[in-house]
Amino acid sequence: MTVGTLAPKAEDKKPMKKKEVADENVPLLPKTQETDAEFHEFNGASFSGAVFNLSTTVIGAGIMGLPACVKKLGMVPGLLAIILTALLTEKAIEFMIRFSRAGNISSYGSLMGDAFGKYGKAAVELCIVIGNIGILIVYMIIIVFYAVRVNIDGLIFSSSRRPLLVDNFRFASITIALVGTIFLGANFIPNIWVIFQFAGATSSVCIAFIFPAAITLRDRYNIATKTDRIMSLFMIVLAVLSNAIAIYSDAYALINKKKT
């Protein structure tokens, strides 16, 4: 009988699946947000929400001026002016979208900052603040837009790294100052139509036409065509001339009204 070494059979060891240990005391949602996380001014916004928000803003503020425009110009010239404004607005939006995609930029202020630096960003923020405060005074809306606060914060506290939403002192101080300004303006300005005219003839035109045309002429990414440059020049010249006439006529009428 031969005695041999019997090698033990290797046991089939199956890897055991690791079971995750769940703590029943851990909440499903964190109670506080991480302050070090990157903050973006459009977090949580949707495309449909942006469309409806913009639509309500344009319909609410823009339709008030259309009857006066048609009354002053007449039916045919008034309709032609509305159609021309619509075409120029569509072109300005196209410029902004094109350059925003080229630079991977998601806000108007950042787009102006990318083209003209910090002074360009400050200019568009200032125009947004002036235009919105004028509209709020006209409508006597004491509830301040989330947009006005953000732009004022960008103008005054541009060096702050903390987001506005997590800085209670900054948020409260800006809100109180805005509410007080709007309340005083709505109650003590004799003719709010003057505010509506001057806000529309200055800040609104810069936001809608002059700034997009200037971004196109700057052409940081070399994507503007010759037609785009010609259209931008036409847009700027038309906006400056028409609004210079509008401001002059408004100021002249206001001065004559005070004399009489």
DRENKOLSE-926237 format. One record per residue (C-alpha): x, y, z; residue number from 0. Coordinates in Angstrom, 3 decimals. Layout:
<recs>
<rec <X; Y; Z>; NUM>
...
</recs>
This chain:
<recs>
<rec <0.000; 0.000; 0.000>; 0>
<rec <1.480; 3.230; -1.039>; 1>
<rec <1.204; 6.133; 1.203>; 2>
<rec <0.967; 9.332; -0.730>; 3>
<rec <0.505; 12.847; 0.232>; 4>
<rec <-3.015; 13.774; -0.232>; 5>
<rec <-3.319; 17.457; -1.030>; 6>
<rec <-6.327; 18.959; 0.584>; 7>
<rec <-8.852; 20.184; -1.810>; 8>
<rec <-8.954; 23.885; -2.054>; 9>
<rec <-12.178; 25.133; -0.681>; 10>
<rec <-14.185; 27.249; -2.984>; 11>
<rec <-14.219; 30.569; -1.327>; 12>
<rec <-16.871; 32.782; -2.683>; 13>
<rec <-16.372; 36.452; -2.073>; 14>
<rec <-18.878; 37.710; 0.403>; 15>
<rec <-20.838; 40.680; -0.634>; 16>
<rec <-20.170; 43.683; 1.461>; 17>
<rec <-23.238; 44.903; 3.178>; 18>
<rec <-23.597; 48.579; 3.668>; 19>
<rec <-24.294; 49.495; 7.219>; 20>
<rec <-27.078; 52.047; 7.413>; 21>
<rec <-27.513; 54.216; 10.405>; 22>
<rec <-31.148; 54.671; 11.240>; 23>
<rec <-30.446; 58.018; 12.837>; 24>
<rec <-29.029; 59.599; 9.644>; 25>
<rec <-31.567; 62.009; 8.079>; 26>
<rec <-32.614; 61.539; 4.483>; 27>
<rec <-31.828; 65.157; 3.648>; 28>
<rec <-29.053; 67.274; 5.143>; 29>
<rec <-30.250; 69.920; 7.543>; 30>
<rec <-27.805; 72.566; 6.330>; 31>
<rec <-26.155; 73.264; 3.040>; 32>
<rec <-22.428; 73.159; 2.676>; 33>
<rec <-21.195; 76.733; 2.660>; 34>
<rec <-18.047; 75.815; 0.777>; 35>
<rec <-19.979; 74.432; -2.172>; 36>
<rec <-19.899; 76.390; -5.377>; 37>
<rec <-22.777; 78.840; -5.560>; 38>
<rec <-24.491; 79.626; -8.810>; 39>
<rec <-27.132; 82.306; -9.214>; 40>
<rec <-29.348; 80.066; -11.346>; 41>
<rec <-29.368; 76.940; -9.183>; 42>
<rec <-32.813; 75.380; -9.196>; 43>
<rec <-34.120; 77.415; -12.163>; 44>
<rec <-35.826; 75.657; -15.059>; 45>
<rec <-36.293; 76.611; -18.690>; 46>
<rec <-40.077; 76.851; -18.376>; 47>
<rec <-39.757; 78.954; -15.218>; 48>
<rec <-37.395; 81.349; -16.979>; 49>
<rec <-39.746; 81.657; -19.975>; 50>
<rec <-42.815; 82.397; -17.849>; 51>
<rec <-40.903; 84.810; -15.612>; 52>
<rec <-39.615; 86.763; -18.607>; 53>
<rec <-43.049; 86.694; -20.272>; 54>
<rec <-44.816; 88.139; -17.240>; 55>
<rec <-42.172; 90.857; -16.940>; 56>
<rec <-42.410; 91.889; -20.600>; 57>
<rec <-46.208; 91.691; -20.770>; 58>
<rec <-46.688; 93.599; -17.526>; 59>
<rec <-44.305; 96.464; -18.239>; 60>
<rec <-44.261; 96.599; -22.032>; 61>
<rec <-47.958; 96.625; -22.858>; 62>
<rec <-48.491; 99.807; -20.833>; 63>
<rec <-46.388; 101.783; -23.306>; 64>
<rec <-47.882; 100.383; -26.534>; 65>
<rec <-51.134; 102.393; -26.557>; 66>
<rec <-49.217; 105.622; -25.946>; 67>
<rec <-46.797; 104.749; -28.752>; 68>
<rec <-49.592; 104.109; -31.245>; 69>
<rec <-51.463; 107.246; -30.110>; 70>
<rec <-48.438; 109.486; -30.667>; 71>
<rec <-47.243; 107.960; -33.942>; 72>
<rec <-50.514; 106.863; -35.521>; 73>
<rec <-51.719; 103.373; -36.372>; 74>
<rec <-49.450; 102.510; -39.322>; 75>
<rec <-46.188; 104.127; -38.066>; 76>
<rec <-46.869; 102.726; -34.591>; 77>
<rec <-47.275; 99.183; -35.895>; 78>
<rec <-44.137; 99.550; -38.024>; 79>
<rec <-42.197; 100.770; -34.978>; 80>
<rec <-43.423; 97.778; -32.952>; 81>
<rec <-42.410; 95.340; -35.710>; 82>
<rec <-38.956; 96.967; -36.066>; 83>
<rec <-38.438; 96.799; -32.300>; 84>
<rec <-39.426; 93.126; -32.291>; 85>
<rec <-36.943; 92.314; -35.063>; 86>
<rec <-34.122; 94.189; -33.316>; 87>
<rec <-34.962; 92.469; -30.020>; 88>
<rec <-34.813; 89.053; -31.685>; 89>
<rec <-31.419; 89.914; -33.179>; 90>
<rec <-30.082; 91.177; -29.838>; 91>
<rec <-31.170; 87.945; -28.116>; 92>
<rec <-29.496; 85.946; -30.870>; 93>
<rec <-26.226; 87.844; -30.295>; 94>
<rec <-26.360; 87.188; -26.565>; 95>
<rec <-27.093; 83.482; -26.941>; 96>
<rec <-24.345; 83.008; -29.520>; 97>
<rec <-21.628; 84.665; -27.445>; 98>
<rec <-22.871; 83.020; -24.244>; 99>
<rec <-22.471; 79.589; -25.825>; 100>
<rec <-19.062; 80.454; -27.200>; 101>
<rec <-17.802; 81.448; -23.755>; 102>
<rec <-19.883; 78.915; -21.778>; 103>
<rec <-21.497; 81.798; -19.872>; 104>
<rec <-24.899; 81.622; -18.205>; 105>
<rec <-25.692; 85.175; -17.048>; 106>
<rec <-25.920; 88.633; -18.568>; 107>
<rec <-23.523; 90.179; -16.067>; 108>
<rec <-20.904; 87.504; -16.683>; 109>
<rec <-21.283; 88.005; -20.435>; 110>
<rec <-20.602; 91.741; -20.127>; 111>
<rec <-17.759; 91.018; -17.729>; 112>
<rec <-16.247; 88.593; -20.214>; 113>
<rec <-16.351; 91.222; -22.968>; 114>
<rec <-15.519; 94.438; -21.072>; 115>
<rec <-14.198; 93.379; -17.678>; 116>
<rec <-15.496; 94.446; -14.283>; 117>
<rec <-16.682; 97.829; -15.551>; 118>
<rec <-18.882; 96.183; -18.157>; 119>
<rec <-20.415; 93.904; -15.552>; 120>
<rec <-20.982; 96.865; -13.221>; 121>
<rec <-22.651; 98.819; -16.043>; 122>
<rec <-25.224; 96.129; -16.799>; 123>
<rec <-25.895; 95.567; -13.091>; 124>
<rec <-26.441; 99.302; -12.584>; 125>
<rec <-28.864; 99.474; -15.509>; 126>
<rec <-30.809; 96.470; -14.212>; 127>
<rec <-31.073; 98.079; -10.771>; 128>
<rec <-32.230; 101.438; -12.183>; 129>
<rec <-34.769; 99.843; -14.516>; 130>
<rec <-36.233; 97.527; -11.905>; 131>
<rec <-36.443; 100.189; -9.212>; 132>
<rec <-38.228; 102.480; -11.688>; 133>
<rec <-40.741; 99.752; -12.516>; 134>
<rec <-41.278; 98.949; -8.837>; 135>
<rec <-41.919; 102.638; -8.073>; 136>
<rec <-44.378; 102.925; -10.973>; 137>
<rec <-46.343; 99.860; -9.863>; 138>
<rec <-45.803; 100.642; -6.144>; 139>
<rec <-44.607; 97.089; -5.585>; 140>
<rec <-43.051; 96.873; -2.144>; 141>
<rec <-42.032; 93.216; -2.554>; 142>
<rec <-38.545; 93.569; -4.020>; 143>
<rec <-37.382; 91.299; -6.910>; 144>
<rec <-34.747; 88.579; -6.151>; 145>
<rec <-32.907; 90.023; -9.276>; 146>
<rec <-32.569; 93.622; -7.884>; 147>
<rec <-30.965; 92.401; -4.666>; 148>
<rec <-28.473; 90.226; -6.512>; 149>
<rec <-27.365; 93.060; -8.789>; 150>
<rec <-27.054; 95.584; -5.964>; 151>
<rec <-25.037; 93.035; -4.024>; 152>
<rec <-22.777; 92.608; -7.031>; 153>
<rec <-22.259; 96.378; -7.263>; 154>
<rec <-21.651; 97.136; -3.586>; 155>
<rec <-20.224; 93.885; -2.227>; 156>
<rec <-18.397; 92.610; -5.289>; 157>
<rec <-15.379; 91.539; -3.235>; 158>
<rec <-17.423; 89.337; -0.887>; 159>
<rec <-17.040; 85.605; -1.463>; 160>
<rec <-20.068; 84.588; 0.587>; 161>
<rec <-23.300; 84.168; -1.416>; 162>
<rec <-26.044; 86.661; -0.653>; 163>
<rec <-28.487; 83.951; 0.399>; 164>
<rec <-26.288; 82.789; 3.285>; 165>
<rec <-25.367; 86.260; 4.542>; 166>
<rec <-28.364; 87.385; 6.577>; 167>
<rec <-26.997; 90.843; 7.407>; 168>
<rec <-26.264; 91.710; 3.778>; 169>
<rec <-29.607; 90.328; 2.603>; 170>
<rec <-31.599; 92.199; 5.250>; 171>
<rec <-29.779; 95.519; 4.800>; 172>
<rec <-30.210; 95.514; 1.008>; 173>
<rec <-33.886; 94.546; 1.320>; 174>
<rec <-34.653; 97.262; 3.893>; 175>
<rec <-32.886; 99.928; 1.816>; 176>
<rec <-34.752; 98.906; -1.345>; 177>
<rec <-38.144; 98.740; 0.337>; 178>
<rec <-37.605; 102.201; 1.854>; 179>
<rec <-36.492; 103.694; -1.477>; 180>
<rec <-39.425; 102.208; -3.383>; 181>
<rec <-41.936; 103.291; -0.741>; 182>
<rec <-40.655; 106.870; -0.637>; 183>
<rec <-40.481; 107.102; -4.423>; 184>
<rec <-43.971; 105.725; -4.926>; 185>
<rec <-45.480; 108.129; -2.389>; 186>
<rec <-43.574; 111.371; -2.907>; 187>
<rec <-42.779; 111.518; -6.642>; 188>
<rec <-45.549; 113.688; -8.146>; 189>
<rec <-45.687; 112.053; -11.549>; 190>
<rec <-44.611; 108.425; -11.754>; 191>
<rec <-45.033; 108.489; -15.534>; 192>
<rec <-41.835; 110.553; -15.676>; 193>
<rec <-39.957; 107.749; -13.899>; 194>
<rec <-41.424; 105.245; -16.334>; 195>
<rec <-40.309; 107.322; -19.333>; 196>
<rec <-36.781; 108.030; -18.122>; 197>
<rec <-36.176; 104.434; -16.969>; 198>
<rec <-37.346; 103.132; -20.337>; 199>
<rec <-35.277; 105.632; -22.298>; 200>
<rec <-32.026; 104.928; -20.446>; 201>
<rec <-31.469; 101.636; -18.655>; 202>
<rec <-33.968; 99.527; -20.600>; 203>
<rec <-32.513; 100.513; -23.966>; 204>
<rec <-28.976; 99.808; -22.785>; 205>
<rec <-29.981; 96.350; -21.537>; 206>
<rec <-32.042; 95.437; -24.600>; 207>
<rec <-30.003; 96.848; -27.477>; 208>
<rec <-26.799; 98.763; -26.725>; 209>
<rec <-25.041; 96.171; -24.567>; 210>
<rec <-25.743; 93.162; -26.862>; 211>
<rec <-24.580; 95.195; -29.860>; 212>
<rec <-21.439; 96.265; -28.004>; 213>
<rec <-20.668; 92.640; -27.113>; 214>
<rec <-20.996; 91.724; -30.785>; 215>
<rec <-18.689; 94.541; -31.894>; 216>
<rec <-16.178; 93.510; -29.256>; 217>
<rec <-16.262; 89.986; -30.779>; 218>
<rec <-14.076; 88.312; -28.185>; 219>
<rec <-14.367; 84.882; -29.841>; 220>
<rec <-14.157; 86.015; -33.494>; 221>
<rec <-17.567; 84.623; -34.419>; 222>
<rec <-19.314; 87.815; -35.589>; 223>
<rec <-19.922; 88.241; -39.297>; 224>
<rec <-19.847; 91.449; -41.290>; 225>
<rec <-23.653; 91.522; -41.270>; 226>
<rec <-23.631; 91.188; -37.485>; 227>
<rec <-21.316; 94.178; -37.132>; 228>
<rec <-23.413; 96.324; -39.460>; 229>
<rec <-26.581; 95.342; -37.573>; 230>
<rec <-24.900; 96.128; -34.257>; 231>
<rec <-23.822; 99.578; -35.422>; 232>
<rec <-27.324; 100.279; -36.731>; 233>
<rec <-28.793; 99.112; -33.421>; 234>
<rec <-26.540; 101.367; -31.336>; 235>
<rec <-27.018; 104.460; -33.525>; 236>
<rec <-30.795; 104.007; -33.644>; 237>
<rec <-31.032; 103.425; -29.888>; 238>
<rec <-28.857; 106.423; -28.990>; 239>
<rec <-30.601; 108.853; -31.362>; 240>
<rec <-34.150; 107.795; -30.538>; 241>
<rec <-33.583; 107.849; -26.807>; 242>
<rec <-31.725; 111.158; -26.891>; 243>
<rec <-34.803; 112.622; -28.579>; 244>
<rec <-37.087; 110.904; -26.053>; 245>
<rec <-35.122; 112.198; -23.053>; 246>
<rec <-34.996; 115.714; -24.496>; 247>
<rec <-38.727; 115.782; -25.195>; 248>
<rec <-39.570; 114.389; -21.745>; 249>
<rec <-37.334; 116.908; -19.999>; 250>
<rec <-38.675; 119.768; -22.141>; 251>
<rec <-42.272; 118.839; -21.385>; 252>
<rec <-41.502; 118.526; -17.675>; 253>
<rec <-39.810; 121.940; -17.531>; 254>
<rec <-42.617; 123.662; -19.446>; 255>
<rec <-45.212; 122.034; -17.223>; 256>
<rec <-43.506; 123.442; -14.143>; 257>
<rec <-43.384; 126.936; -15.681>; 258>
<rec <-47.094; 126.910; -16.466>; 259>
</recs>
